């Protein structure tokens, strides 16, 4: 089972994910809490995000790399019938980068121009 909390920044996604994780853990369910930027790739990204100079497109691609790596772990856990809880999946990223930077059309255009 996959449980995902989506929403705006600071609306309580992580808090809710942690609460349900603790409840399920206490009831002895096999549960895993996944967080952004916790993979090896994610830790490097987090370290370098402190520095300025990342374009919105680069940020989106770096977050996508971290998410892809996390999804490998999540798929494995789901196959083992674990309950996986996430405080973000893809909806937030699409919404954030589209609304803040109008990025998706720009990225598509870049890929089309590269052909």
C-alpha positions in Angstrom: 0.0 0.0 0.0 1.2 3.5 -0.9 0.1 6.5 1.1 1.1 9.9 -0.3 0.5 13.3 1.3 0.4 16.1 -1.2 -0.2 19.8 -0.6 1.3 23.3 -0.4 4.5 24.1 1.5 4.1 24.1 5.3 0.6 22.6 5.2 1.5 19.7 7.4 2.3 16.9 5.0 5.4 15.7 6.8 3.7 16.0 10.2 0.7 13.9 9.0 3.0 11.3 7.4 5.0 11.0 10.6 1.8 10.7 12.7 0.4 7.9 10.6 3.8 6.2 10.4 4.0 6.1 14.2 0.5 4.8 14.6 1.0 2.0 12.1 4.4 1.2 13.6 2.9 1.0 17.0 0.3 -1.5 15.7 3.2 -3.5 14.3 2.6 -3.0 10.6 5.6 -3.2 8.3 5.8 0.4 7.3 8.4 2.6 5.7 8.5 6.4 5.7 10.1 7.9 2.6 11.4 11.5 2.5 12.8 13.7 -0.2 16.6 14.2 -0.5 17.5 11.3 1.7 19.2 9.0 -1.0 22.9 9.3 -1.7 22.0 11.5 -4.6 19.6 13.5 -2.5 22.2 14.2 0.2 24.6 15.6 -2.4 21.7 17.7 -3.9 20.8 19.1 -0.4 24.4 20.0 0.2 24.7 22.0 -3.0 21.3 23.6 -2.9 22.7 25.9 -0.2 24.7 27.5 -3.0 23.1 30.0 -5.4 23.1 29.6 -9.1 20.8 26.7 -9.8 18.4 27.3 -12.6 14.8 26.1 -12.1 15.3 23.5 -14.8 18.4 22.1 -13.1 16.6 22.0 -9.7 13.7 20.1 -11.3 16.0 17.6 -12.9 18.0 17.1 -9.7 14.8 16.5 -7.7 13.7 14.1 -10.4 17.0 12.2 -10.0 16.4 11.9 -6.3 12.8 10.8 -6.8 13.8 8.1 -9.3 16.3 6.7 -6.9 13.7 6.7 -4.1 11.2 5.0 -6.3 13.5 2.0 -6.8 13.5 1.5 -3.0 9.7 2.1 -2.8 8.9 -0.4 -5.6 11.0 -3.0 -3.7 9.2 -2.3 -0.4 5.8 -2.4 -2.1 6.6 -5.8 -3.7 7.3 -7.0 -0.1 3.8 -5.8 0.9 5.2 -3.0 3.1 3.1 0.1 3.7 5.0 3.0 2.2 4.3 6.6 3.4 5.5 9.6 1.4 5.1 13.3 2.1 5.4 14.1 -1.6 5.4 12.3 -4.9 5.0 13.9 -8.3 2.0 16.1 -8.0 3.8 18.7 -5.9 6.8 18.9 -8.2 4.7 19.4 -11.3 2.6 22.0 -9.6 5.5 23.8 -8.0 7.8 24.0 -11.1 4.9 24.8 -13.5 3.4 27.5 -11.4 6.6 29.1 -10.1 8.7 28.8 -13.2 6.4 27.9 -16.0 8.8 25.0 -16.6 7.1 22.1 -18.2 6.5 23.8 -21.6 10.1 25.1 -21.5 11.5 21.7 -20.8 9.4 20.1 -23.6 10.5 22.8 -26.0 14.2 22.2 -25.2 13.9 18.5 -25.8 12.1 19.1 -29.1 14.7 21.6 -30.2 17.5 19.1 -29.4 16.2 16.6 -32.0 
